[in-house]
Amino acid sequence: MYIGMEYEAYFKAMEQIMDACNGRPHWGKMHTKTMFELAEVYPRFSDFQQVRRAMDPTGMFMNAYMQTLFGKR
């Protein structure tokens, strides 16, 4: 998708297809899944959270979108 394009309907349709096929979103790409939904489909989500906090304890590499996926810190 290009900047400024309406992407919400496209993302929703793609996610429905991916959900039906047990697909999981790429963490570095935009999607509509919540932190809790990611934890359900990634069995080691909490392990990743620990490593992420250890590698970036001050949240330097976090942005507003990433905070919605991984928490404030």
Secondary structure, DSSP 8 states (H G I E B T S, - for coil): --TTS--HHHHHHHHHHHHHTT----TTS--S--HHHHHHH-TTHHHHHHHHHHH-TT-TT--HHHHHHH---
